[in-house]
Each structure stands twice: as structure tokens, then as C-alpha cells.
């Protein structure tokens, strides 16, 4: 059974490496994809160490440290699957850093031959203490990953969303229970080594497959983002627009259209796609790996925008307004500002700018900076929703 377990682990390792390469081919990578790639690197390292436990070559320390990403970054993967934003901040960095630190310390002690200073017994005791601390933190993030699947569960969720959570919790919960509770991380004496290795191999492969499918599904079915600009303003604006669309005779947006619309908005803002003068629905759809018609409906129906051009021009005008009031851009011509803001020529820029702000670009520049630094944005958004 050890041979079968080894073969399964090598297959899992190869699949994890292929997943990393697939993520690297994606031009615009979300936080979820980045976390998934790091988790796959950690999983591959763990599988290699399990298959070749006696390996002490030049990459042994790298494999030991990289393997820490298997459990720590899986928590981030779970956050990315069940949250609109992965939300990586200082608390997450401290917790994950605490998981990596013991391995870095232990490998450093081995590298400098610390037993010469503190003795073999001292080195063994220090490594055991840091490893126990690492195990405690690893168990914590395993629980947190499971909690992510439970967090926010409501009956109002769509059937596919509930199925996603059930599938994730069932597969992940079963595998973790087997490996941690039943097999005690492989240290139990109730089963022979072959049975333990085979169970661990199946659990590792099952978690990889289940989580991978969840990541793929989430990439094409993103959760709606409430307040992409950090406040409730965006959510209220979106609600107002969709309400306007309904009263104007448009069909009520589906939950899927609203979710995709929020994802489109987030990508346009985060990646500043509006600065590309050649941006079209088709190019945006290719970036998001979505059909053109779905992206178009997400903008018009899901976000309540009049059309794609007005949606993109709104961001361009806000950007141009900031440049027009920037002292460092005082010598730039109106044409330069237009081109810098994503417009291909001066005519469309002048028309769009006056339509959204009520002033020509030249008059807006002569007016000088507004006392309220958010005035330009508020003016542009107000014009877009009117």
C-alpha cells in the first residue's frame, strides 16, 4: 500500500504544479488565485517530502518551509471562495507568519549546526517546542478554514451557493477529521504505516480536487461586492441604478447579473482598465473569461448603467478631473489630459466631460480645486445616475 500511496501523492504533486502554471498564465490574477497557487506550492512540497522522507539534499530546507503553505494558505483559499474579498491584512499575516516561523527557525538551527552550541538534547527540545507551537497554529487555521464555509450561511443563498458550501464542508471536514483525529497526523499506532499513508494520500487528493473545483466555480461566479470603494455609497448607488432600470422598463437583474456586475466594477477600478483607449466589451470579457453578452448584461442590467461606454467614461472623467486640478499637470494640454485618461481623441472627451460635470475641461481647470476633495467624484457619479 505504501507504493500506491506514493503514486497518489506524486499525482497530487504533479496536479498541484500544473495548477500553479495555469494560474501563471492568467493575466489578471485575483487574490483567490494567488492564494490557490501558493497553497498548491505548499501541497506539492508536502507530497514530495512524504514520498521521499529521507531526502536531505540541498532543497530539503526549502521543501520544509514551503510545506507550511499547505494549511496556512488553504485558509486564505477558503476566505477567497466564501468572501467577496479575500481580506488579507495584518492579523492574517501574523497568523500565517507564525506558522512559517518555526520551520524557518528549525531549518536555520540545523543549517548552523546549533547542536555544537546547545547540545543534541537542547536542539531536540527546541525543535520539539517550536514544532508544537506550529502544530497549534496549524490546527487553528484548519478550524478557521472550516468556519469560512459556515460563515454567512443563510437560506436566502442560491441553490448553487449552498451546494458549494455543502460540498466544501463535507469533503474538507471528512478529510481533516480522518487525518487529524483518526490518524493523529500520522503518529497513531492503531494502523499500519501503509494504511496511514494511503488514507493521507486520498485525503490530500480529495481536498485538492474539491477545493480546486470550488476555486474554478468561484472565478466564474464571483460574489457581489458591497461597497467596493470602502463605503456603503457604491452599494446604494448600484441599488439606485438598478431601481431606475426597472422603472424604465428593464427586466429585474438576476443575482448572477448583479454578482458579475460587481466583479466587473471591481476589476475595472482595481486594474484601472478604463485608462485603455481600446477597451471594448469584448476585450473586457476576455480579461474576465466571460462571454461578451454576459458582461454587457452585467453592466446594463446588473449595475444599472445606460451602456458600456458611459460606464467606462465615468471613470475616465473622474481621472481627468483629478489631473486637471493637479498642480503638477498645469502645463499639460487638454489633449494630453484626454489621452492620459483613456480617451482616443479630444472631441469625445470634451462631450463626455461636459455631460458629466456641466463644464468644459478648460472651464473646470480654471475653476480651481474644490474645497471638498471628493467633489469631482461626486459630481461625476451624480451625473451618471441622473
URVENCOR-V609229 format. One record per pair of residues at least 24 apart in sequence whose ideal C-beta (glycine too) atoms are under 6 Angstrom apart, sorted by the first residue. I is the first residue (numbers start at 0). GAP is how many residues later the second one is. D is the distance in Angstrom with one decimal. If there is no record, write none. Layout:
BEGIN
I_GAP_D ; I_GAP_D
END
This chain:
BEGIN
0_193_3.3 ; 0_197_4.8 ; 1_192_4.9 ; 1_195_5.5 ; 4_192_3.7 ; 4_193_4.4 ; 4_196_4.2 ; 5_45_4.9 ; 7_193_3.9 ; 7_197_5.8 ; 8_38_4.3 ; 8_41_5.4 ; 8_42_5.2 ; 8_192_5.0 ; 11_35_5.3 ; 11_192_5.4 ; 11_193_4.8 ; 11_196_5.7 ; 12_31_4.6 ; 12_34_3.9 ; 12_35_6.0 ; 15_24_3.9 ; 15_27_4.8 ; 15_28_4.3 ; 16_27_5.6 ; 27_243_5.9 ; 27_259_5.6 ; 30_49_5.8 ; 30_55_3.7 ; 31_48_3.1 ; 34_38_5.4 ; 34_41_3.9 ; 34_42_4.9 ; 34_45_5.5 ; 35_41_5.4 ; 35_179_5.1 ; 37_31_5.0 ; 37_35_4.5 ; 38_34_4.1 ; 38_35_5.1 ; 38_38_5.3 ; 40_25_5.8 ; 40_28_5.9 ; 41_24_5.7 ; 41_25_5.5 ; 41_27_2.9 ; 41_28_3.6 ; 42_27_4.9 ; 45_24_4.9 ; 60_46_4.1 ; 63_39_5.4 ; 63_43_5.7 ; 64_38_4.8 ; 64_39_5.9 ; 67_31_5.2 ; 67_32_4.7 ; 67_35_5.3 ; 70_67_4.8 ; 70_70_5.7 ; 70_71_5.9 ; 71_24_4.5 ; 71_27_4.5 ; 71_69_5.5 ; 73_71_5.5 ; 74_66_4.2 ; 74_69_5.1 ; 74_70_4.4 ; 76_134_6.0 ; 77_67_4.1 ; 77_70_3.9 ; 78_69_5.5 ; 80_133_5.1 ; 80_137_5.1 ; 81_66_4.8 ; 83_139_4.2 ; 83_141_4.4 ; 97_39_5.0 ; 98_35_6.0 ; 98_38_4.9 ; 98_39_5.9 ; 101_28_3.8 ; 101_31_5.8 ; 101_32_3.9 ; 104_25_5.5 ; 105_24_5.8 ; 141_34_5.7 ; 167_46_5.5 ; 170_35_5.6 ; 170_39_3.8 ; 174_28_3.8 ; 174_31_5.3 ; 174_32_5.1 ; 177_25_5.6 ; 178_24_5.2 ; 221_37_5.7 ; 221_41_3.9 ; 223_34_5.5 ; 223_35_4.5 ; 223_38_4.4 ; 224_37_4.3 ; 224_41_5.4 ; 227_37_5.8 ; 227_38_5.2 ; 237_65_5.9 ; 239_145_5.8 ; 240_63_2.6 ; 240_144_5.9 ; 241_62_4.2 ; 243_60_5.9 ; 244_59_4.4 ; 252_48_4.5 ; 252_49_4.8 ; 256_40_5.7 ; 256_41_5.2 ; 256_44_5.1 ; 256_45_3.6 ; 257_44_4.6 ; 259_38_3.9 ; 259_42_6.0 ; 260_37_4.1 ; 260_41_2.9 ; 260_42_4.1 ; 263_34_5.4 ; 273_38_5.0 ; 273_41_3.9 ; 273_42_5.2 ; 273_68_5.3 ; 274_67_4.4 ; 276_65_5.3 ; 276_67_4.4 ; 280_27_5.1 ; 312_39_4.6 ; 313_66_5.6 ; 313_70_4.6 ; 315_25_4.6 ; 315_26_4.5 ; 316_36_5.5 ; 316_39_4.9 ; 316_63_5.1 ; 317_59_5.3 ; 317_62_4.8 ; 320_55_3.7 ; 323_40_5.6 ; 323_41_4.4 ; 324_44_4.5 ; 333_27_5.0 ; 355_24_5.0 ; 355_27_4.1
END
